[in-house]
Amino acid sequence: MPSTKEIRLKIKSVQNTRKITKAMEMVAASKMRKAQDRMRHARPYGDKIRNIVAHLAQANPEYRHPFVVRHKEIRNVGLILVTTDKGLCGGLNTNIQRAVLQQVKQWEAAGVKFQATAIGNKGFGFLQRLNANLVSHVVHLGDKPHLEKLIGPVKVQLDAYAEGRLDAVYLAYSRFINTMKQEPVIEQLLPLSADRFAQSEEEKRAYSWDYIYEPDAQRVIDELMTRYVEALIYQSLAENMASEQSARMVAMKAASDNAKKLIDELQLVYNKTRQAGITKEISEIVGGAAAIS
C-alpha cells in the first residue's frame, strides 16, 4: 500500500492537471461561440454567390464552366482533407481520418489514383504516414480562417481539375451539427452537382433580372465559379473549426470531471491509510504499556 506522502503527491498532481483542463474547457467554450458565429456569418455569402452563379449559368446555356463538366471515367481524383492543427479534441480528427482511410481503400480497389491537399497539421501528418501523393498543404491557420492562406494550396487541385488531370475532387471535413455532435463528411466538390445550384421559386424570382457583363459573360462566370468553390472550402474550414472547439470543450469537461472523481477516490484512500497508521500507532502504544505493566 502506498504511503500517505505518496498519496498526497498524487492528489496534488491530479489537482494541478484538473486546473489545466478546467482552464482549457473555459477557453474552448469562449472560442466555440466565436467559431459558431463565424460559421453562420459565412453562409449568406455562399448562398448569395450560389444564386448568382446559378442564374448566370442558366442565362448562358451555350457555355459550360470546366467545374460543372463531368468526366466519363474516374481514374484520378483529388482529396482536400481539413483537420485541426492541435489535438486534445476527442475523436474529431480520428473519425475523419478513419473515413478518409476507408475511402482511399475503395479507390485503390477500383484502381483510382489520388493526390491530396492537407489543411491542418493533423491531416498533414496523417497523409504523410499514409504515403499519399501530397501536392500541397497549409498548417498553423490559427483560430480564425483566412481565405488568402487557403487559395494557394487549394488552387493546385482546382487547376488540375480544370486542365483535365483530375476527374473529380473530394472535400473531407467535420461538419458541425451541434455542441455534442460533429459528423465526418467526405463530399464531392468537383464537378459541381446540379443540386448545389438548385433554386427555390422565391430565389428564382429574386435573381430573375438581366445582367450587364464586363468584360464578358464567360469571364464573369469563370471568376464567380472559382469564388464559389473557394467559398465552399472556406465554409468547410469554418465548420471544422467550430467542431474543433466544441469537441475540445466536451473533452476537457470530461477530463475535469474524471480528475475530480479520481481526487475523491484518492482522498478516500488517503483517509483510510492515515486512519490505519493512527490505529497501528495506538495499538503499539497500548501493547507497549501492557508489556511494561
C-alpha positions in Angstrom: 0.0 0.0 0.0 1.4 3.5 -0.9 2.3 5.8 1.9 0.3 8.9 2.9 3.0 11.1 1.4 2.8 9.4 -2.0 -1.0 9.7 -2.0 -0.7 13.4 -1.1 1.7 14.0 -4.0 -0.7 12.1 -6.3 -3.6 14.2 -5.2 -1.7 17.4 -5.8 -0.6 16.2 -9.3 -4.2 15.4 -10.3 -5.4 18.7 -8.8 -2.9 20.6 -11.0 -4.0 18.7 -14.0 -7.6 19.5 -13.3 -6.8 23.2 -13.1 -5.3 23.0 -16.6 -8.2 21.0 -18.1 -10.7 23.4 -16.5 -9.0 26.4 -17.9 -8.8 24.8 -21.4 -12.5 24.0 -21.2 -13.4 27.6 -20.5 -11.1 28.9 -23.3 -12.6 26.4 -25.7 -16.2 27.5 -24.7 -15.3 31.1 -25.5 -13.7 30.2 -28.8 -16.6 27.9 -29.7 -19.1 30.7 -29.6 -16.9 32.9 -31.8 -16.3 30.0 -34.2 -20.0 29.3 -34.5 -20.8 32.9 -35.2 -18.1 33.0 -37.9 -19.5 29.8 -39.4 -23.1 31.2 -39.5 -21.9 34.6 -40.9 -20.1 32.9 -43.8 -23.3 31.1 -45.0 -25.1 34.2 -46.5 -22.1 34.9 -48.8 -22.1 31.3 -50.1 -25.9 31.4 -50.7 -25.7 34.7 -52.5 -22.9 33.8 -54.8 -24.5 30.4 -55.5 -27.8 32.0 -56.6 -25.9 34.5 -58.9 -23.8 31.7 -60.5 -26.9 29.5 -61.0 -28.8 32.4 -62.7 -25.8 33.2 -64.9 -25.3 29.6 -65.9 -29.0 29.3 -66.9 -28.8 32.6 -68.8 -25.8 31.3 -70.8 -26.5 27.7 -71.7 -24.0 27.7 -74.5 -21.1 28.0 -72.1 -20.3 25.4 -69.5 -17.5 26.0 -67.0 -15.0 23.2 -66.5 -16.1 22.8 -62.9 -19.5 21.6 -63.9 -18.3 19.2 -66.7 -18.5 15.6 -65.7 -15.8 13.1 -66.9 -16.9 9.7 -68.2 -14.3 7.7 -66.2 -12.9 8.3 -62.8 -9.2 7.4 -62.9 -7.6 10.3 -61.0 -9.1 12.2 -58.1 -8.0 14.9 -55.7 -8.7 15.0 -52.0 -8.7 18.1 -49.8 -8.5 17.0 -46.1 -9.5 19.5 -43.4 -8.3 18.8 -39.9 -7.2 20.7 -36.8 -3.7 21.9 -36.0 -3.9 20.9 -32.4 -5.1 17.8 -30.5 -7.0 17.4 -27.3 -10.3 17.5 -29.1 -11.6 14.0 -28.5 -12.1 11.7 -31.5 -12.7 14.6 -34.0 -9.6 14.0 -36.1 -9.6 10.2 -35.7 -13.1 10.0 -37.1 -12.4 12.0 -40.3 -9.1 10.1 -40.8 -10.9 6.8 -40.4 -13.4 7.8 -43.0 -10.7 9.0 -45.4 -8.8 5.7 -44.9 -11.9 3.8 -45.9 -12.4 6.0 -49.0 -8.8 5.6 -50.0 -9.1 1.8 -49.8 -12.1 1.9 -52.1 -10.2 4.0 -54.6 -7.3 1.6 -54.5 -9.6 -1.4 -55.0 -11.1 0.4 -58.0 -7.7 1.3 -59.4 -8.2 5.1 -58.9 -5.2 7.2 -58.1 -5.4 10.2 -55.8 -3.5 13.3 -54.9 -4.1 15.1 -51.6 -4.0 18.5 -50.1 -3.8 18.8 -46.3 -5.4 21.7 -44.4 -4.3 21.4 -40.8 -1.3 19.8 -39.1 -3.1 16.6 -38.0 -4.2 15.8 -41.6 -0.8 16.7 -42.9 0.9 14.1 -40.6 -1.8 11.5 -41.4 -1.3 11.8 -45.1 2.5 11.6 -44.7 2.1 8.4 -42.7 -0.2 7.1 -45.4 2.5 7.8 -48.1 -0.1 9.7 -50.1 0.8 11.9 -53.1 0.8 15.2 -51.1 0.8 18.0 -53.6 0.1 20.9 -51.3 -0.6 21.7 -47.6 -1.2 24.6 -45.2 -0.9 24.5 -41.4 -0.9 26.8 -38.4 -4.1 28.6 -39.5 -4.9 29.9 -36.0 -8.4 30.3 -34.5 -9.7 32.3 -37.5 -9.6 31.0 -41.1 -8.1 33.3 -43.7 -9.0 32.7 -47.3 -5.7 34.1 -48.6 -3.9 31.3 -46.9 -6.1 28.7 -48.5 -6.2 29.9 -52.0 -2.6 28.7 -52.9 -2.8 25.1 -51.7 -6.4 24.7 -52.9 -5.7 26.2 -56.4 -3.3 23.3 -57.1 -6.3 20.9 -57.0 -8.7 23.3 -58.9 -6.2 23.9 -61.7 -5.5 20.2 -62.0 -9.3 19.5 -62.5 -9.7 22.4 -64.9 -6.8 21.1 -67.0 -8.3 17.6 -67.1 -5.6 15.9 -65.0 -8.2 15.1 -62.3 -11.6 13.5 -62.9 -13.1 14.6 -59.5 -12.1 16.5 -56.4 -13.4 15.5 -52.9 -13.6 17.5 -49.7 -13.2 15.9 -46.3 -14.0 17.7 -43.1 -16.0 17.6 -39.8 -19.5 19.1 -40.2 -20.8 20.9 -37.1 -24.2 19.5 -36.1 -24.4 20.8 -32.5 -22.1 21.2 -29.5 -22.3 17.5 -28.7 -22.1 16.1 -32.2 -19.8 16.6 -35.1 -20.1 14.5 -38.3 -17.2 13.4 -40.5 -18.1 14.2 -44.1 -16.5 13.3 -47.5 -18.4 15.1 -50.3 -17.7 15.7 -53.9 -16.5 19.2 -54.5 -15.9 19.0 -58.3 -17.6 18.6 -60.6 -20.3 20.7 -59.0 -23.6 18.8 -58.9 -26.9 20.3 -60.1 -28.2 20.0 -56.6 -25.8 22.8 -55.5 -27.3 25.2 -57.9 -30.9 24.2 -57.2 -33.0 27.3 -56.5 -36.4 27.8 -54.8 -39.2 29.6 -56.6 -38.5 32.7 -54.3 -34.8 32.7 -55.2 -35.6 32.4 -58.9 -37.8 35.5 -58.7 -35.2 37.4 -56.7 -32.5 36.7 -59.2 -34.5 36.8 -62.4 -33.1 40.2 -63.7 -30.7 40.5 -66.6 -27.1 41.4 -66.0 -24.7 43.6 -67.8 -21.4 41.8 -68.2 -18.0 43.5 -68.0 -15.8 42.4 -69.8 -17.9 39.4 -70.9 -20.2 36.7 -69.6 -17.7 33.9 -69.8 -15.0 35.7 -67.7 -17.6 36.7 -65.1 -18.9 33.1 -64.8 -15.3 31.8 -64.6 -14.4 34.2 -61.8 -17.7 33.7 -59.9 -17.4 29.9 -60.2 -13.9 30.0 -58.7 -15.0 32.2 -55.9 -18.0 29.9 -55.2 -15.7 26.8 -54.9 -13.4 28.8 -52.6 -16.4 29.8 -50.5 -17.4 26.1 -50.2 -13.9 25.3 -48.9 -13.9 28.3 -46.5 -17.2 27.2 -45.2 -16.0 23.7 -44.6 -13.0 25.1 -42.7 -15.3 27.3 -40.6 -17.4 24.3 -39.8 -14.3 22.2 -38.9 -13.1 25.0 -36.5 -16.5 25.2 -34.8 -16.4 21.4 -34.5 -12.9 21.5 -33.1 -13.7 24.0 -30.3 -16.9 22.1 -29.4 -15.1 18.8 -29.3 -12.3 20.2 -27.2 -14.7 21.8 -24.7 -16.5 18.5 -24.3 -13.3 16.5 -24.0 -11.8 18.9 -21.4 -15.0 18.9 -19.4 -14.9 15.1 -19.3 -11.2 15.2 -18.3 -12.0 17.7 -15.5 -14.9 15.5 -14.2 -12.7 12.4 -14.3 -10.0 14.2 -12.4 -12.5 15.2 -9.7 -13.6 11.6 -9.3 -10.0 10.5 -9.1 -9.3 13.1 -6.4 -12.3 11.9 -4.4 -11.1 8.3 -4.7 -7.5 9.2 -3.7 -8.8 11.3 -0.8 -10.7 8.3 0.5 -7.7 6.0 0.1 -5.6 8.7 1.9 -8.0 8.9 4.8 -8.1 5.1 5.2 -4.3 4.9 5.0 -3.9 7.6 7.6 -6.6 6.1 9.9 -4.8 2.7 9.6 -1.5 4.3 10.5 -3.1 6.0 13.6 -4.7 2.8 14.6 -1.4 0.9 14.3 0.4 3.5 16.4 -2.3 3.4 19.1 -2.1 -0.4 19.1 1.7 -0.3 19.5 1.4 2.2 22.4 -1.3 0.1 24.2 0.8 -3.1 23.6 3.9 -1.4 25.0 2.1 -0.1 28.0 0.6 -3.5 28.7 4.1 -5.1 28.4 5.6 -2.7 30.9 2.8 -3.2 33.4 
